[in-house]
Amino acid sequence: MLKNTVAVLAFTFLFFTCSTHDKNSESQFATVDLHLDIENDESPILNTKNQVGRYGPTTDQNDTSISKKDKKILGLFLGPSLYKSIDSIDVLKCFEKLDMNVNIISATGFSSIVAGLYAQGDSPETIKWKIFKTLRKFKGLKPYSEEWISIWNEFVEKNISLRKLKKSEKSLWMPRFDKGTSEVAYSSKGNLISSIKDNININEASFPMKKNFLYQSSLSSMPVDRLIVINTIPDNFTLKQSDGLLLGMYGKIISKFKKITNNKVLVINVKTDGPLDSERIISRKRNIVPFCNKLEEVL
């Protein structure tokens, strides 16, 4: 009799536990924290001649073969985080190593540059090399200053091709602020080069990073069955060059990441160190194999 009672209680507990989990999963988004560790802080990946080929740096030595499974990611959004957006390039490497197909890619802020390059077909290594050359040449510029905006606008014009974007198998969707609805919507139409520029120009009144680009209706405007959001802003982020406006803006963005209520969205918080505006991030060699393995588990 006691055994039967225990069995009934166990079954009841499991039933209500599972029911509660299913109910929550329908109304809450999933969030996963993954660490992307520095392999050797004193050994930059991009400053030795024997690592640079015709199209940029060679693949990292720690990029060993990872088991591939037939998984498909329909949508990928790269969150804004200034130069820490560069860490999302290593995440792109993982998607390719795991044979995960990105059909739609979107971003805002400096990540728009990464998304634009990837959407037109550039490899993660090529993207990192192109950005590295510009960061090295104009090191020390204050982010979002007029000179900074001008340099990166020129970079976009020189390195991202509208023709390549139209021919690519990946579709680039850029956030735009709609004055009529007072909301941000995502679109693959219009001049995408101009949209990328708008997403790195803080002086624009419709600058998407000042708006709620993570609002549920905004995310729903992208035609995806599932959206993977890559957040590379640490909870306790810092800036090398103190700026109250940027501190406030990125602080609000962090809070928005925690309020997404779309059950089709998976937010992956990529945990790395360093100030958002540190150019050194581009030269740090990351050990991505453990990260890729963990990413495969959560996807």
N, C-alpha and C positions, 0 to 999 in steps of 0.2 A: 504493500500500500504506500509506504514511504517513497519507494523508488518511483512509483507512478506519479506521485505528487511532485517530486523533484523534476521529473521529465516534463510535466505540464507547465510548471513555473519557468523552466528553461526555454521551452518553446514560446511561451507568452512573451518572455523578455526579448528573445530574438525577433519575434514578429513585430513588436512595437519599435525595436531599435531600427530594423530595416525600413519600417513604414516612415519613421521620422527622418531617416537619411534620404529616402526618395523624395519626401516632401520638400526638404531643404534644397536638394539638388535641382528642383524645378524652379526655385526662386533665387538661388544664390549662385554667384560665379565661383569658379575654382581658382585658388591662388597657390602657387608653388614657389618656394625660395630655393634657388640653386646657386652654388658658389663657383665662380670662375677664378681659379687661383693663378697667381704669378709663379711661373716656373723658376725664373732667375731674374731678380730685379736689376742685377748689374750687367745683364747680357741682352741689350736691345736686339730685336729681331731685324731691324731695318737699317743698320748702320755699317754692315760689312759688305765689301764689294762682291765677295764670292756668293752672297745670297741673292744678288740682284741679276735677273736675266733681262731679256729684251722687253718683257712686259711687266717687270717689277720683281718683287721678292719671290723666291721659291717657297714651296710648301714647308711648314714647320717640320722639324725632324721628329717631333712627338706625334705627328699625324699618322698614327698607325692604323691599319685596317680595322674597321668596326663592323660588326655583324649588321646586315641590312635586312629590313623587313618591309613588306609591302604596305606602307602607311601613306596617307595622303592628307596634307594640310591645305585647305582651300584658301584661307586668308591669314595674312601675317601683318601685324601693325607694330612698327618700331616707335616706341615712345621717345619723347624729347629728353635729352640730358647733356646738351652741349657736346664736349669732346668725349664724354663717356658713351656717347652713341656709338663710338668706334668699337666698344665691346660687343655690340650687336652683330658686328661682322663675324666674330668668332661663333656666334650662335648660327649665323647663316652657313658657316662651314659645317656645323653639326647636321643641319638639315640635309645638306648635300651628301655628307658621309653616310647618313642613315637612309638615303634615297627617298627623302620626303619631298614631294612636289609642291612648290609654292605657286599657286595660280594667280592670286591677287596679293599685292603688297602695298602697304600704305605707311605713312609716317607724317610727323610734323616736327618743326624745329630743325636742328642740325641733322637729325636722322633722315630728313627728307632727301638730303644729298646721297646718303647711303642707299636709301630705297630707290631713288632714281637711277643710280648706277647699276644696282642689282637688277632692276626691272628691265633695263636695256640689254642685259646679258653679260655684264662684267662679272668675273669671278671674284670671290671674297678677297683673294690675294691681290688682284689688280685694284680693287676698290681701296684697300688699305694703302697700297703703294701710291696711288694718285693723291689721296688725302694727305699722306705723310709728306710728300714733296711740297705741298702748299703750306702745311703747318711749319715745316722746317724753314721755309723761305720767309714767312711772315710771323715768326715766333714772337710772342709778347704782346700782340695786339689785343686790345680790350674787346671781348665779345660783344657784339651788337652795336659797336661804334659805327659811325658812318663809313670809315675806312674798311673796317672788318666786313660790313655788309657788301661794300663795293667789290672787295677781293673775292668773296665767295659767290657773288652774282656772276663775276667774270669766270670763275671756276665752273659754275653750272653751265654757262653758255659754251665753254670750251670743251667740256667733258661729257655732257649729257645731250644726246641727239633725239629730237622728236621723231625722226625717221626710224631710228632703232627701236624707240619705245612702241611705235605703231606696229612694227614687224615682230616684236618679241612675243614669246609664248606666255610671258608673265604680264599681267595687267596692272598698271600703276593707277591707284585711286588716291587723289589728293583732297585733303579737307579744305573747304571753303566756307567762309561765313556768309550766310544769307541774311541780308538786312531785312527782307520781308518777313521772314519767320523768326528772326533773331536767334537762329540756331546754326550750328555747323553741320554741313552735309558733305558727303564724300562723292566724288565724281571722277570718271576716267575721261571725260570729254573736255573740249576746249584746249587751250595752250598749257600743257602740263609743265613746260619749262618755266613759264610765268608763275604757275602755281607753286613750284618749288621755291622760286625766289620770294614769293609772298610769305612762305612758311619760314623764312629765315630773316625776315625784315620786321624787327620789333617796332619800327616807327609807323607801320601801317595800322590804321584804326581797326581794320578787320583781321589783324594778326591772329591766326587760329589758336596760338598758345595762350592768348589772353581770354579766350572763350572756352566753353565747356565742350571740347572736342571728343570727350569720352562719354557724352550723354547717350542714354540708351537709344533714342531715336536717331542719333548721329551714326552710331555703330550699325544700326539696322539698315541704314541706307546703302551699305555695302552688300552686294549679292553673294553672301557666303553662307554655308551651312555651319561652319565653325570658324572662329577667329582666335588666333593666338596673339596675345599682346605681350611684347617684350619690354619690360620696364628696367632700365639701367640706372635709375636715380636711387641712391641709397636713402634709407630712412633718415639718417643723420648726415646729410650731404654738406659739403663745404665748397667754398670758392677761393681760388688762389688770389684773385683780385676782388676785394670786397665790393659788393654791389647790393644795396638794399632792395632795389627793384627786382633784380634777378632772384634774390633769396626769397622774396615774397611770392614771386610768380611760380618758382619751382616748388615752393612749399604748398601752394594751392593745388598744383598738379599732382603731387604725392597724395593729397587727401582725395582727389578725384579718382585715382587708381583704386582706392579702397572702397569706393561707393558704386562700382559697376554692378548692375543687377541683371545683366543679360546672361541667361544660363548657357548660351552658346559660346561664351567667352572664357578662355583660359588665360589668366595672367601669370606670366613667369617673371619673377623678380630675380634679375641676375645680380648676384652679390659680388661686387668688386670694390677695391679701395681707390683712393685718390680724389682730388678736387675735380669738380665738373669741368673747370676751364684749364686743366693741366695738359699741355701738349705732350708730356711724357707718356701719356696713356697709349699713344699710337706706337711707341717703340718697345713696349713691354711684351715679353714673350709669355703667352698664356698656355698652361697645360690643359688642353681642351678635351683630352680623351676621357678622363673621369666625368667631366661635365656632360659630354655627349652621351655617355652611358646612362647618366641620371636623367637626361632629357628624354632619352628613348623610353625609359621606364614610365615617366609621367605622361607621355603622349600616347 
